[in-house]
């Protein structure tokens, strides 16, 4: 497979446009200043600096969370992750390690949510579905359901690409995966997702 980091247009089409970041978060944020400087400012109590970190990493955290939990719980978890990060920022030794650090917090918060969810009684899908759901919302749900059925490594990498809009090298830098592993996860994940979506279409 060619080591291209940007997916073919057909690959991008599997991500429904209705999967969006938390309100007010831009699709991409400029890389300057670097994380180390922003984290240092945030540690000194500069709330605007922490806002920069939120703007830079909200989609990243959202993608990690969506790889593990249902859509209805994702927004609350994203907010909780950043509250936790703000409270514990002083424990982060190296500011340039903010991405993997907050990714770990996100994965743990998602795992906590799943454990609590297992202890609750969930409504049947037919009861919880709203009659006025749009076609786009249904398509988004279908795609996320298909992604949730993939192995976890593929889920997270796909959502970081499709939801957070990160390139292959950016995913590798922020997660600690090698570029080769990211390429493999994207290639196999996209192939499996396409197959599942085709299967859903043929059953309809």
C-alpha positions in Angstrom: 0.0 0.0 0.0 1.3 3.5 -0.8 2.2 5.4 2.3 -0.2 8.2 1.7 -1.5 10.0 4.8 -4.6 11.6 3.3 -7.4 9.1 2.4 -8.8 8.7 -1.1 -12.0 10.7 -1.6 -14.0 7.5 -1.3 -12.6 6.8 2.1 -13.6 10.2 3.4 -17.2 9.6 2.2 -17.7 7.1 5.0 -17.7 9.8 7.6 -21.2 11.4 7.8 -21.0 15.2 8.0 -23.3 15.2 11.1 -20.5 13.9 13.3 -19.2 17.2 14.6 -17.0 18.5 17.3 -18.3 20.2 20.4 -19.9 23.5 19.7 -17.6 26.4 19.0 -14.5 24.2 18.3 -12.9 24.9 14.9 -12.0 22.0 12.6 -8.3 22.7 12.8 -6.3 25.0 15.0 -2.9 26.4 14.1 0.0 24.6 15.6 1.6 27.8 17.0 2.5 28.3 19.8 3.6 24.8 20.6 2.0 22.7 23.4 4.9 23.1 25.8 4.5 26.9 25.9 0.7 26.8 26.1 0.8 24.2 28.9 3.3 26.3 30.8 1.0 29.3 30.5 -2.0 27.3 31.6 -0.1 26.0 34.6 0.4 29.6 35.7 -3.3 30.1 35.8 -3.8 31.5 32.3 -7.3 30.3 31.5 -7.1 31.6 27.9 -4.1 29.2 27.4 -6.2 26.3 28.6 -8.9 27.4 26.2 -6.3 27.1 23.4 -5.6 23.5 24.5 -9.3 22.8 24.5 -9.7 24.3 21.0 -6.7 22.3 19.8 -7.6 18.9 21.3 -11.4 18.8 21.6 -11.9 16.9 18.4 -9.0 14.6 19.3 -10.6 13.7 22.6 -14.1 13.4 21.1 -12.8 10.9 18.5 -11.1 8.8 21.3 -14.3 8.8 23.3 -16.6 8.0 20.4 -14.4 4.9 19.7 -15.5 3.6 23.0 -18.9 4.9 24.0 -22.3 5.7 22.5 -23.0 9.1 21.0 -25.4 10.1 23.8 -22.6 9.9 26.4 -19.7 11.4 24.4 -20.3 15.2 24.9 -20.4 14.9 28.7 -17.3 12.7 28.8 -15.4 15.2 26.6 -16.2 18.0 29.0 -15.3 15.8 32.0 -11.9 15.0 30.4 -11.0 18.6 30.1 -12.2 19.5 33.6 -10.0 16.6 34.9 -7.1 17.8 32.7 -7.3 21.3 34.0 -7.4 20.1 37.6 -4.4 17.8 37.1 -2.3 19.9 34.7 0.3 20.4 37.4 1.1 16.6 37.3 2.1 16.7 33.7 5.9 16.8 33.7 6.4 17.6 30.0 4.2 20.0 28.3 4.9 18.6 24.9 3.4 15.3 26.1 -0.1 16.9 26.5 -1.6 14.9 23.6 -0.9 11.3 24.9 -1.6 12.5 28.5 -5.1 13.7 27.7 -5.7 10.7 25.5 -5.1 8.5 28.5 -7.5 10.5 30.6 -10.1 10.2 27.8 -9.7 6.4 27.5 -10.1 6.0 31.3 -13.1 8.3 31.5 -14.8 6.3 28.6 -14.0 3.1 30.4 -15.6 4.4 33.6 -18.7 5.5 31.7 -19.1 2.0 30.1 -18.8 0.4 33.5 -21.5 2.7 34.9 -23.7 2.1 31.9 -23.7 -1.6 32.4 -25.2 -1.0 35.8 -28.2 1.0 34.4 -31.3 -0.2 32.6 -31.2 1.2 29.1 -34.3 2.0 27.1 -35.0 -0.1 24.0 -33.8 1.5 20.8 -37.4 1.7 19.6 -38.4 3.6 22.7 -35.5 6.1 22.7 -35.6 6.9 19.0 -37.2 10.2 18.3 -39.8 10.3 15.5 -38.4 13.5 14.0 -34.8 12.2 13.6 -33.5 13.3 10.2 -32.0 11.1 7.6 -28.6 12.5 8.2 -28.8 11.7 11.9 -29.8 8.1 11.0 -26.9 7.9 8.6 -24.5 9.2 11.2 -25.8 6.7 13.8 -25.4 3.9 11.2 -21.8 4.8 10.5 -20.9 5.1 14.1 -22.6 1.8 14.9 -20.6 0.2 12.1 -17.4 1.7 13.4 -18.2 0.6 17.0 -18.3 -3.0 15.8 -14.6 -2.8 14.6 -11.6 -3.8 16.7 -10.7 -1.0 19.2 -7.4 -0.1 17.5 -9.2 0.5 14.2 -12.1 2.4 15.8 -9.8 5.0 17.5 -7.6 5.5 14.5 -10.5 5.8 12.1 -12.3 8.3 14.3 -9.1 10.4 14.8 -8.9 10.6 11.0 -12.6 11.0 10.1 -13.9 13.0 13.1 -10.8 14.9 14.3 -9.4 15.3 10.8 -5.9 14.4 11.7 -3.4 13.2 9.2 -1.5 9.9 9.6 1.6 11.6 11.0 -0.5 13.7 13.4 -2.3 10.6 14.7 1.1 8.9 15.2 2.5 11.9 17.1 -0.5 12.2 19.4 -1.1 8.6 20.2 2.4 7.2 20.3 1.7 4.7 17.4 4.3 4.3 14.7 3.4 5.8 11.3 3.3 2.3 9.9 0.8 1.1 12.5 -1.4 4.1 11.7 -1.3 3.4 8.0 -2.2 -0.3 8.6 -5.0 0.6 11.0 -6.5 3.1 8.6 -6.2 0.8 5.6 -7.8 -2.2 7.3 -10.3 -0.1 9.3 -11.6 1.6 6.2 -11.8 -1.7 4.3 -13.8 -3.3 7.2 -16.0 -0.3 7.6 -16.9 -0.2 3.9 -17.7 -3.9 4.0 -20.0 -3.4 7.0 -21.8 -0.4 5.4 -22.3 -2.4 2.2 -23.8 -5.2 4.2 -26.2 -2.8 5.9 -27.2 -1.3 2.5 -27.9 -4.7 1.1 -30.0 -5.7 4.1 -32.1 -2.5 3.8 
